[in-house]
């Protein structure tokens, strides 16, 4: 899904506001849709008291996908499961800082992406907490 969507490829382009907010939408994983295509849970933005663009926010599952994608890019773009142990520990530390483990099934999802068990992820988290207490 791209940040600026059109339901009809032959329709007029979306309002210029949609293009102006595209970097913000990309950053949060949202997308812009035409007001006519808005769903009840979309956020409708107005311009001069007229509907200009609807913003479709991602679900929490998308938030985890986005976090994993960001970390994957930071660690070279390859599969996280191919990283060495120290790198996987750094991945877990970064995901912890970003709140990944507050998302339901976060530990399981991260464990699957890293190719390790949930127990291993918990060990990485415990080591990180222990080392931060020692500092």
ZADREN-696935 format. One record per residue (C-alpha): residue number from 1; residue in three letters; x, y, z. Coordinates in steps of 0.05 Angstrom, whole numbers, m for minus. Example, Ala and Ser with C-alpha at 12.3 -4.5 7.8 and 13.67 -1.06 7.14 Angstrom:
# residues 2
<r num="1" residuo="ALA" x="246" y="m90" z="156"/>
<r num="2" residuo="SER" x="273" y="m21" z="143"/>
END
This chain:
# residues 135
<r num="1" residuo="UNK" x="0" y="0" z="0"/>
<r num="2" residuo="UNK" x="28" y="68" z="m19"/>
<r num="3" residuo="UNK" x="19" y="131" z="21"/>
<r num="4" residuo="UNK" x="m24" y="164" z="m33"/>
<r num="5" residuo="UNK" x="m76" y="118" z="m63"/>
<r num="6" residuo="UNK" x="m129" y="128" z="m116"/>
<r num="7" residuo="UNK" x="m187" y="80" z="m121"/>
<r num="8" residuo="UNK" x="m197" y="98" z="m194"/>
<r num="9" residuo="UNK" x="m132" y="103" z="m234"/>
<r num="10" residuo="UNK" x="m167" y="149" z="m284"/>
<r num="11" residuo="UNK" x="m194" y="196" z="m231"/>
<r num="12" residuo="UNK" x="m166" y="265" z="m217"/>
<r num="13" residuo="UNK" x="m105" y="266" z="m172"/>
<r num="14" residuo="UNK" x="m117" y="273" z="m97"/>
<r num="15" residuo="UNK" x="m120" y="341" z="m66"/>
<r num="16" residuo="UNK" x="m51" y="376" z="m60"/>
<r num="17" residuo="UNK" x="m57" y="368" z="15"/>
<r num="18" residuo="UNK" x="m49" y="293" z="6"/>
<r num="19" residuo="UNK" x="17" y="304" z="m30"/>
<r num="20" residuo="UNK" x="40" y="354" z="23"/>
<r num="21" residuo="UNK" x="29" y="306" z="80"/>
<r num="22" residuo="UNK" x="58" y="245" z="43"/>
<r num="23" residuo="UNK" x="124" y="245" z="83"/>
<r num="24" residuo="UNK" x="84" y="245" z="148"/>
<r num="25" residuo="UNK" x="39" y="189" z="124"/>
<r num="26" residuo="UNK" x="99" y="148" z="102"/>
<r num="27" residuo="UNK" x="132" y="158" z="170"/>
<r num="28" residuo="UNK" x="72" y="132" z="208"/>
<r num="29" residuo="UNK" x="51" y="79" z="157"/>
<r num="30" residuo="UNK" x="m14" y="113" z="139"/>
<r num="31" residuo="UNK" x="m44" y="125" z="70"/>
<r num="32" residuo="UNK" x="m85" y="179" z="37"/>
<r num="33" residuo="UNK" x="m150" y="162" z="3"/>
<r num="34" residuo="UNK" x="m201" y="204" z="m33"/>
<r num="35" residuo="UNK" x="m256" y="230" z="14"/>
<r num="36" residuo="UNK" x="m308" y="192" z="m27"/>
<r num="37" residuo="UNK" x="m271" y="127" z="m10"/>
<r num="38" residuo="UNK" x="m264" y="142" z="64"/>
<r num="39" residuo="UNK" x="m285" y="89" z="115"/>
<r num="40" residuo="UNK" x="m316" y="107" z="182"/>
<r num="41" residuo="UNK" x="m250" y="97" z="218"/>
<r num="42" residuo="UNK" x="m210" y="141" z="170"/>
<r num="43" residuo="UNK" x="m192" y="212" z="191"/>
<r num="44" residuo="UNK" x="m223" y="263" z="144"/>
<r num="45" residuo="UNK" x="m181" y="326" z="133"/>
<r num="46" residuo="UNK" x="m214" y="389" z="107"/>
<r num="47" residuo="UNK" x="m188" y="447" z="67"/>
<r num="48" residuo="UNK" x="m229" y="512" z="63"/>
<r num="49" residuo="UNK" x="m287" y="476" z="97"/>
<r num="50" residuo="UNK" x="m288" y="421" z="44"/>
<r num="51" residuo="UNK" x="m265" y="349" z="51"/>
<r num="52" residuo="UNK" x="m195" y="346" z="20"/>
<r num="53" residuo="UNK" x="m166" y="278" z="37"/>
<r num="54" residuo="UNK" x="m180" y="220" z="83"/>
<r num="55" residuo="UNK" x="m123" y="189" z="123"/>
<r num="56" residuo="UNK" x="m124" y="114" z="134"/>
<r num="57" residuo="UNK" x="m83" y="97" z="196"/>
<r num="58" residuo="UNK" x="m49" y="29" z="202"/>
<r num="59" residuo="UNK" x="m68" y="m24" z="252"/>
<r num="60" residuo="UNK" x="m22" y="m46" z="308"/>
<r num="61" residuo="UNK" x="1" y="m106" z="266"/>
<r num="62" residuo="UNK" x="26" y="m56" z="215"/>
<r num="63" residuo="UNK" x="64" y="m19" z="270"/>
<r num="64" residuo="UNK" x="104" y="m82" z="285"/>
<r num="65" residuo="UNK" x="117" y="m94" z="211"/>
<r num="66" residuo="UNK" x="141" y="m22" z="205"/>
<r num="67" residuo="UNK" x="187" y="m28" z="265"/>
<r num="68" residuo="UNK" x="217" y="m93" z="239"/>
<r num="69" residuo="UNK" x="226" y="m61" z="170"/>
<r num="70" residuo="UNK" x="262" y="m1" z="200"/>
<r num="71" residuo="UNK" x="309" y="m46" z="240"/>
<r num="72" residuo="UNK" x="320" y="m91" z="180"/>
<r num="73" residuo="UNK" x="342" y="m30" z="139"/>
<r num="74" residuo="UNK" x="388" y="m6" z="196"/>
<r num="75" residuo="UNK" x="421" y="m74" z="197"/>
<r num="76" residuo="UNK" x="436" y="m79" z="123"/>
<r num="77" residuo="UNK" x="369" y="m97" z="93"/>
<r num="78" residuo="UNK" x="377" y="m172" z="97"/>
<r num="79" residuo="UNK" x="338" y="m223" z="137"/>
<r num="80" residuo="UNK" x="344" y="m210" z="211"/>
<r num="81" residuo="UNK" x="349" y="m285" z="223"/>
<r num="82" residuo="UNK" x="417" y="m284" z="187"/>
<r num="83" residuo="UNK" x="448" y="m234" z="236"/>
<r num="84" residuo="UNK" x="499" y="m257" z="288"/>
<r num="85" residuo="UNK" x="481" y="m262" z="361"/>
<r num="86" residuo="UNK" x="508" y="m194" z="381"/>
<r num="87" residuo="UNK" x="470" y="m160" z="325"/>
<r num="88" residuo="UNK" x="406" y="m196" z="344"/>
<r num="89" residuo="UNK" x="415" y="m170" z="415"/>
<r num="90" residuo="UNK" x="423" y="m99" z="388"/>
<r num="91" residuo="UNK" x="359" y="m109" z="346"/>
<r num="92" residuo="UNK" x="321" y="m130" z="409"/>
<r num="93" residuo="UNK" x="349" y="m70" z="447"/>
<r num="94" residuo="UNK" x="326" y="m22" z="392"/>
<r num="95" residuo="UNK" x="257" y="m54" z="387"/>
<r num="96" residuo="UNK" x="250" y="m50" z="463"/>
<r num="97" residuo="UNK" x="267" y="25" z="460"/>
<r num="98" residuo="UNK" x="214" y="34" z="407"/>
<r num="99" residuo="UNK" x="160" y="m2" z="446"/>
<r num="100" residuo="UNK" x="155" y="m64" z="402"/>
<r num="101" residuo="UNK" x="144" y="m109" z="462"/>
<r num="102" residuo="UNK" x="82" y="m70" z="485"/>
<r num="103" residuo="UNK" x="47" y="m95" z="422"/>
<r num="104" residuo="UNK" x="7" y="m159" z="432"/>
<r num="105" residuo="UNK" x="48" y="m219" z="410"/>
<r num="106" residuo="UNK" x="109" y="m174" z="402"/>
<r num="107" residuo="UNK" x="158" y="m224" z="432"/>
<r num="108" residuo="UNK" x="132" y="m280" z="388"/>
<r num="109" residuo="UNK" x="134" y="m237" z="325"/>
<r num="110" residuo="UNK" x="205" y="m212" z="339"/>
<r num="111" residuo="UNK" x="228" y="m283" z="356"/>
<r num="112" residuo="UNK" x="202" y="m308" z="289"/>
<r num="113" residuo="UNK" x="235" y="m251" z="251"/>
<r num="114" residuo="UNK" x="302" y="m265" z="286"/>
<r num="115" residuo="UNK" x="296" y="m340" z="278"/>
<r num="116" residuo="UNK" x="302" y="m352" z="353"/>
<r num="117" residuo="UNK" x="256" y="m375" z="408"/>
<r num="118" residuo="UNK" x="214" y="m331" z="453"/>
<r num="119" residuo="UNK" x="259" y="m354" z="510"/>
<r num="120" residuo="UNK" x="319" y="m325" z="473"/>
<r num="121" residuo="UNK" x="285" y="m258" z="463"/>
<r num="122" residuo="UNK" x="268" y="m256" z="537"/>
<r num="123" residuo="UNK" x="340" y="m272" z="554"/>
<r num="124" residuo="UNK" x="364" y="m215" z="509"/>
<r num="125" residuo="UNK" x="314" y="m168" z="544"/>
<r num="126" residuo="UNK" x="336" y="m192" z="614"/>
<r num="127" residuo="UNK" x="410" y="m182" z="597"/>
<r num="128" residuo="UNK" x="395" y="m113" z="570"/>
<r num="129" residuo="UNK" x="358" y="m94" z="634"/>
<r num="130" residuo="UNK" x="413" y="m124" z="678"/>
<r num="131" residuo="UNK" x="468" y="m86" z="641"/>
<r num="132" residuo="UNK" x="430" y="m20" z="645"/>
<r num="133" residuo="UNK" x="423" y="m30" z="721"/>
<r num="134" residuo="UNK" x="498" y="m41" z="726"/>
<r num="135" residuo="UNK" x="513" y="24" z="688"/>
END
